[in-house]
Structure formats: structure tokens, C-alpha cells
Amino acid sequence: MIYDFHVTLDASVAPVEYNYKDEAELVRLDPAWKGWCGEEHGVSAFLRQGERVFHTYSGYARSTEILLGTYHWLDLTARGRQEDWEPEPRRGDDPFMSWLRRHDEYEPDVISGAKIPD
């Protein structure tokens, strides 16, 4: 069976490991990991030399941002990413990335700047 290298968190497929942490460490750091099964995001690079394959790099969580240009542009704006940890009012009350809207999902008064999106 083929699975994503250390981002498939299904113990029936492979031992659970994400961001160089095994299942026990993940649960110790955040109890929400307990019993969780599914996929996370990550990037791995490999080098093949003849029949040998070398794992040369893996990145997880924020280390994959280089592949997502949106965050680079948001970091240049006054309101930034509006992530949960930020102290500004109304920024940490919603689910992860709930602030994200496609260009055609804003109301006309938000596009004009007359209103801040909810």
C-alpha cells in the first residue's frame, strides 16, 4: 500500500509519526491527537541513486509555507494572517483559516472597504 510519507496518521498503515513525533509525543503535547486518524500536510524530498532511495528532507506545519504564496502576501498587509494566536479583537474566535474568502465571496461593501468582513 502506498501512503504519504509520515503524514498518513493511520496506525494500520504505518506507525504514527508526524513532524518527527510519535503518537505518544503528539498526544502528550496536545490531547486532541488521541485516537485521531487521517491525513496532515507535509512535504518530503528524496534522492534516488541507482536502486537506493535516500530521504533528504521533510517539512511539516509552518515549514511548508514556502509553497503557499498566499501567506507571503498576507504577511505584507496591515491585517496580516489574522491567526488565532494574535491578540487583536475578533481574530482568535473562529476556526482555523475561517477568515479566508475567495475574491467573489466578499460582499460589495467589504470590497469597497466600507465594512470589515465578519
N, C-alpha and C positions, 0 to 999 in steps of 0.2 A: 504494500500500500504506500502511496506517495502522500506526504503531508508537508506542510510548511515548516521549515527548519526552526524549531524552538518557538513557534508562535501558535501551534496547534496544541491547545491545552486539554487533551483528552488522554487520560491515563491508559485507556485501552489501545491507543495508537502508539504512544511513546511515553517514557517518563516525563512528567510535567516539569518544564523548565522555561522560565521567561525572564529576560533581562538578567541572565546569569544567576537566577534564584530558583531553587527547587520549590515544590509545593508548600512544604513546611515553612520555609522562609517567607514566601508570599503571604501565607495566612498569618504568620506572626506580625508582619508589617501592616497588613490590612485584612481583618477577619472576613471581609466581603469576598475574598478569593476562595473561601472554604466551599468545596463542592462545585465550584464553577467549572464548566466545561464548554469550550468553544474556541474561537479564534481571537487573537490580538493582532496588532500590526507590528511589523518588523522588516528589516532589510538585511540580507546576508549576501556576501560575495565569496566566490570560490575560484580556485585556480586549478586547472587540470594540466597535469604533466604526464603525458602518456596515459596509463591506466590509473594513475594515482590522482586523487582529488583532495585538495587542501582547502580547509575553511579559513579564509583570510580576514574576514570582517563580519561583524553583526552589529546592528544598531536597532534600538527599541525606543519606544516612547518619544521623547523630545529629540533624540538623535536622528530621527527620520525626517525632521522638519525641512532639511535642505532640499528634499524632493517635493515639497509643497510650497510653492512660491507665494501663496495667499498670505501666509503668516509673515513673510518678509515685508510685504506691502502693508499689512496691518501694523507692524511694528513702527512704521513711519508715520502713522496717523495719530492725531491728538487723543482719540479714544482707545487706541491700541486694540488688543485682542479681547478685552472685557472678560477675562477669565475669572473663575470662581475665587481664586485667592486674592484678587485685587480688592483694596479697601473701599473703593468708590461705591456710593449707594446704588442699589439695584443691579449691581454687576454679578453678585455671587448667589442670587436666589434661584436661578434657573438651571436646568440640566446642561451638561457639557455641550458647548457649541450651539446652544439654543438661540443665540444672537445671530447666527448665520442665516442670511437670506440671499436668494438669487436676485439679480438685478430687476426682475419683473415681479417680485413678490412684495415690494415696498408699496405702501400707499402713496398717492401723489404728493400729499403734504410732507411725507418723510423725504421723498426725493428732492423736493424744493428746499428742504431744511427748516420748514416751519414747525416740524414736530420731530421729537426723538422717538425712534421705534420702541414699542413695548417689549 
